[in-house]
Amino acid sequence: MKITGVETTIIELPGRSSYTWRSLQVPIGRYIIVEVRTDEGIVGLGEAPAILSWGGEHGRYFGEDPEIVSYLVERYFAEALKGADPFALRSMLPQWDIDVRGYPYTKAMLESALFDIMGQALGVPVCQLLGGALRDEIRLCHSVGIAPPTEAAKEAAQVFEDGITWMQIKVPGEPAEDLAILKEIRRVVGDEAVIFPDINRGYREVKTAIASVRAMRDEAGICAVEQPVEGAAAMAAVTAALDIPVIVDEGCWSPQDAMEIVQRGAADVLSIYFTKAGGLIRSMEIGAIGRAAGLAMNVNGSLEGGVGNAANLHLSAALEGTVLPGVITVNTLAGREQTKVGGVFYTDDIITEPFVYADGCLKVPNKPGLGITLDREKVEKYRVN
């Protein structure tokens, strides 16, 4: 089998709400998809939910956006892939890193498409190519965007009604405001909901972070805290001082990052994105490091559309070790809604069938490849010219 062409399309999905986090500068949902074509008629799909204002600690990893991804594919990757065997993926990855330094979202999108091709050709789902599925459904964690306490609590209550009991709460990184948001959510949802704040590196001082997180633990019953500070040294100090799990996100992009986190004791939970890692292969390597070190993991992302979310589900199914509920989208098709608010960030999508939702979980696709098909009418409807 040979690759014959690569095509990218920028789409913009309609949002359910004005969701945001501390450093987000643009609306979510304006993403890019890729179609990699072969001489056997198999087409592989990938998605890059690239956001220019989203990146790693201290500028070590920087933002991408759909136009940057499109340029890189057209200028560098499309020609290099033409004529290549998609089954030679592992030999391609080192060359990609030589040809283009960084840009993991772009590479993850292309890698996803090659996995999709291989799975379709072999008649197996992508999770089987990753070593097999350890779970066939993935428990979800809904992300509540930054909002005043009453609005955030209203959304949390609706999410709980939809059957999702885990919630990541985005907060602005101001201790008093953060505590007020978490306390109001706890008051409204009661004790059965599992809630934790995501501070997105918002606290500048370690002692401030420790004091603020302890207050949220004591007064709002949080179960964990995500990325309270920036940098491995600061994260290690916070982790050592707290008796609840600390989740690392912006600080964990690569297997090398995961090794440093383990060595420094800089977190208790690794938040893995297949996009941050540059693809599913590197994500599995991060997962292996976490499992060997006795750390829990979750699979989060940049609130992907249906194409990217398929990769999230296959990765979640294949990871070994303790996998906590992840912020994974319930991809909604207009008129075929499965939840009202829980997991819903867009009111429509470009796939023909939604992933099956039940009791706070999504079923892992079991069809060959990623297990999805594009709705061509929806692609044209949401295409950005």
N, C-alpha and C positions, 0 to 999 in steps of 0.2 A: 504494500500500500504506500502511496506517495501523496503528500500534500500538494494540492494544485492552486490554492488561493486562500487569502485571508481578508475578511471584510469586517469593518467596525461600524457601529451605529450608536450615536448618542441618543439617549431617551430621557424623558423627564416624566416621572410618575406623579400623579396627583396626590398630594399629602392629605392625611386625615386631620392634622393639627399643626400648629406652629412649634413643633418639637425642636429643642435645642439643648446644647450642653455648654460648659463654661467657655471653651475656646472656639466653638463653632461660629463661622462667619457667613456661611451660605446655607440655604435650605437643603435638606437631604433629598435624595431621590433623583438628582440629575447625574446619571451614571452612563457607562459605556458597555456595550456588549460586543462580543466578537464571534464570528462564525468562521471556523477553519474547515475548508472543503478538501475532499480527497478524490483520487481517481476511481474509487470504488463507490462513490456516491454518498458516503457517510459524512455528515457534517457535525463537528464538535462545537459546543457552546461554552462561552465563558463570560464573566462579568467583572468589571472593576468599579466598585462603589467609591471612586477616588474623590477625595475632598482636599482642597488646597490648604486649608487651615488645620488639617489633622496631621500630626507627625509624632516623632518620638521625643525623648528627653534631650534637652540641651542641644537641639538641632541635629542630633545624630541621624535621624531619619526625617525626611521632609515631605511636604504634601505633594500629591499628584491631583490633577483634575482631568476631566474627560478629554479636553483638547490636547493636553500633554500626552496622555496615553495614546490617543489617536495618532499624534505625530510620531511617537516612538515606534508604534506598530508599522505605520506606513513607511517611515524612513529607514528603519533598521530590521525589524523582525520579519516582516512579510517576505522580503526577498530571501532572507536566511532560511526561512521555513519552507519555501517553495522547493519541491522535490524531495524533501526530507521524509523519513519514515516516522510516523507518530509514535511507534513503539520504541524508538530510540530516545525517548524523553530524558532518561537519566544522563545520557551522554551530552544532551543539549544544554542542560542546566549550567554546568561550569562554563560553557562557551558564552551563554547569555550573560553571565556575570563578568566575563571579559569584555564583551562587546558593549555592554551598557551597565555601568556601575549603578547599583541601587535600583530604584523604581520597582519595589516588590509588588505593588498592586498590578502593574502592567504584566509582570511575569506570572503572577498567580492567575490572572485571567487567561493567559495563553496556555499555561499548564493545565488548567481546568478543562479547556477545550480538547487538549490531547488526551486527557484521561477519559473524557466523554467519548471520543472516537474509539479508543481502545476497548472501553466497556461495551459499546455497541457492536464492535467487530467480534468480540468474544461472547456476546450474549450474557454479560454479567453486570451487575451494578458496580459503580465506582468503589463503594466500600469494600467489595471483594478484592479489588486490585490493591487496596491498602492493607490487606491481610485478613479481611473478614469482618463481619458485623458482630460486635459484642452486645448490641442492644438494637431493638427494632423500632423503638420510639424514644424521642428525646424530650425530656421535661424542660419547659420553657421558663424563662425569667423575663418579665416585661420591664422595659426601661421607661420611667416617668421623667420627662424632660423638665428642665428648670422652669418653675412657675411659682407664684405666690402660694403660701400654705394651703389656703382653702381650695384653690384650683388643682394643686397637686394631689390633695387628699380626695377630691371628687373623682379624678381619673383613677387613682389607686382603688377606690371602692368599686368602680365599674370593672376594672381589671379582675378584681377578686370575684365579682359576680360571674365573670366569664370563665372562672375555674382556674386561673393562674394565681398561685399563692406566693411565688417568689417575685420580688420586685427590686430592681436597681433604681435608686433615686438620684437623679442628677441634682447637684447643689452648686451654688455659686462660689463656694470657698470662703465664705464669711461666717465665722463660728456661730454668731447669734442667729443669723438667717437660716443656716443649715440646721441648727437644732430646732428652730420653729417649724420648718417644713417637716422634718422627721417626726416630731411630736404630734403634729396635727394628723399626719398619715396614720400613725399608730393609734391615735384616738378614734379615727374613723373606721379603720379596717379591723381593729381588735387584735387579739394575741395570736391568732392562727396564721396570719400572714408573716412571711419571712422577708424582712426588708434590710437593705444596707445602702449607704450613700456612696456615690461615685463622685469624687472631688476633682478628678482630672488635673492633679498636680496643683490644686488651688492654694494650699497652705505653704507659706514661704519659710516658716520656721518649724523645726521639729517639735519643740515644746508646745507651740500653739496647736499643732496637729494632734499631739498626744492628748492634751487637755480637751480639745473639741471632740475627739472620737470617744473619749471616756464619758463625756457628758451625754453624747448621743446614745451610748451603750446603756448608761444608767437611767436616762429619762425617756428614751424612745425604744429601747430594746432591740437595737440593731444587732445583726448576727455577724457582720463583717464590715470592712471598709475597703474601698477600691481606690488605689493610687492617690493617697492623701498628699504626698510630697513628690518632688522631682529629684532623681538621682539615686543610684544604688546605695550610697553611704547613708543618705537621709532615710531612705526606705528601710534600711537595716536597723537604724536606730528606733524608728517607729515600731517596726515589727517586734523588736526585742522588748519594747515597753508595754505592748498591748497583750491582753489575754483573749482577744478575738482575732480571727484570721484577717490577714492583710492580703489583698489581691493586687497583683502587679499587671498593668496594662501597657501604658505608654513606655514602660521600661523593658518590655519583653517582645522583641520582634524576631530574633534569630535564635538558633541553637546556642550560639556563643553568648547571647544575652542570658539565656536560661542557665547556662553554666555559671555565669557571674552571680546571678541571683542566688543559686544554690550555695555557692562558695561563701558569699557574704551573709547569707541568711536574710535576704532582702525582701522576702515575701513568703506567704504560706500557700498561696494559690496562684497558678499561672493562667492568665487570660490569653487564649490562643485565637488568633485570627488567621485563616488561610491566606488572607490578603496581606497582612503585615509580614508574614513569614516568607512571602514570595511563592506560596503554593502549598499543596497538600503534603508533598514529600517532606519539606522542611518542617511543616506543622507536626507531622508524625515524629520527627526527630526531637522537637521540643517536648512533645508528649512523653517520649521515652525517657528523656532527662528528668522530667517532673516525676514520673512514676518511680524511677530508680531512686530519686531523692526523697520519696515519700510525700510529695506535694500533691494536693488536689489540683484539678484543672477545670476550666470551663471554656466553651467555644462561643465567643462573642463575635461581633463584626460591626460593620458600618451600616447596619440596617439594610441589607441587600434586598434587591428585587428577587423574583423567583429563580432566575438563572444562578445568581451567586448563592442564594440560600440553599439550593440543592447541594452545592459543595459543602456548606456548613453542616448539613444533616449527615452526609456521608462521612465527613471527618468525625463528627460527634459519635457516630455509630462505631467507628473503627478504633478510636483511642482506647488504650489500656489504662487501667488505674481508676481512681476516683474522678468521675466527671460530674461536676455540679450543673444545675440548670443554667442554660446560657441565654443571652439576649439574642434570640433568633426570631425573625419575622414570621408572623402568620400571614403569608402572602394571600391577599384578598382579591378576588375577582368581583367586579361590579355585578350585583344581583345574586352572588353566590357566597355571601358572607358567612363565616363560621363563628366568629366572635364579633362583638360590637366594638370593643376597645382593646382588649387583651392581645398583645402582639401585633396590632394593626397600626401601621405607620403610613400606608398608602391605601387609597380607595379602589385601586385597580392594579392590574399587572399585565405582563406580556406573555405569560405562559397559558396553555390551554386548560390545564387542570390544577387546582390548588392542592397543596400538600394536606393530607387528611389530619384534622385536628380532633382531639378528644381528651377530656379530663386534664387539661393543662399540658398536653404533650402533642408533638407532631410525629406522624409515622414517617419512617425513613423510606424514601422511594425504592422500590424493588425491581423496577424495569431496567433494561440494559443502559449502561452509561450513567449519566446524571439522572436519567429517568424523566426528562421533561421534553416538551415540544413548544416551539414558539407559536404564538397566535399572530399571524402575519398582519391581520387587520389592526391589532393593538400596537404592533411595532410601528406601523405607519401612523397610527393615531398619535402616539407619544414620541415620535421621532423629532429630534431637534435639528433643524436645518442650519 
